[in-house]
Amino acid sequence: MEHISGATFVFDHDGEPDLIANELTGGSYRVLVGRAAVGVGPPMHIHPHTDEGFYVGEGELTFVFPDRQVVACPGTFVFVPRGVEHTAHITEPL
């Protein structure tokens, strides 16, 4: 397992979750802020038309790819290019 420093993934905060919505970027990306419980994350998936970037502010996020896992610690930015199968889940709480 690869370890890197820094990234934030948050689902449950007050107010509007989209800081930059899809329609502002022609669907190429959006910016969200969120928080989730340990173990929470989506199933393996692919975004055919959009790249994803994650900044970890607190806690720890584990990214899973078909060939490896990457642990992102506070201060890490993780870039997932479009078309790359992946998932991520919280492994250390805030």
N, C-alpha and C positions, 0 to 999 in steps of 0.2 A: 504494500500500500504506500502510495506517495503522500507526503505531507507538505503543505505549503502554508504560508502565513497570509491571512486576511479574506472576508466576504459576509453579507447580511441577507437573509431570506425571511420575510415577514408577511403573515396573512391577517392577523387580528389586531388592527389598530383602528382608532377612531377616525372618522372622516373618509374622504375619497381615496381609494388605494392607488389609482393611477396618477402618478406625477406628470408623466407624459403619455398620453393615450395613443393607441395605434393609428387613429385617423390623423394625428399631427405628423406622423412619419411615413405616411403612405403604407402602413402595415409592416414596415421593415423592423421596427422594434417598439417597445414601450418600457417605461420606467415605473416600477412598483416599489412600495415599501411595505414590509410585513414582518410578522413574527409567528412562529409555529412551535408546537410542543416537540420534545425529543421523539424521534422516530417518524415524525410526520413528513410526507413527501409523496409526489405523484408516482405512478408506475413508469416503467421504461417507456420513452416516447421519442419522437422525432418532430422537429419543426422544419418543414420543407422550405419555407419562405422567409424565416426570420432567424437572426442570430440572437443569442441570449448572453447577458453579462450579469454577474452576481458580485456584489461587494459585501463581504462579511464584516460587520461592525462589532458584533459581540457573539460569543458562543462558538460553535464549530459546526460546519456543514460538510457532509461526505457526499461527493459526486461519484456516481457509478456509471462507467462506460463499459461496453462489451469486453474490452481488453484490460481494464484496470479500474482501481478506485483511487480517488484523490481526496485527501482531507484538507479542507480550507479553514484556517484559523483567523482570528480577528486581524483586520488590515489587509486581507487578501482579496484580489479581484480575479474572478474566474470567467473566462470567455468560452462559450460553447457555440461553435459555428453552426449555421443552418445545415440540416441533413445529418447531424451526428446524433446517434441514439444515446440517450442519457436519462438519468434521474438524479435526484439529490434528496437527502434527508438530514434533519437536525440530529447531530450526535452528541453535542454538549449544549446544555441550556444557557440562556443569557445570564 
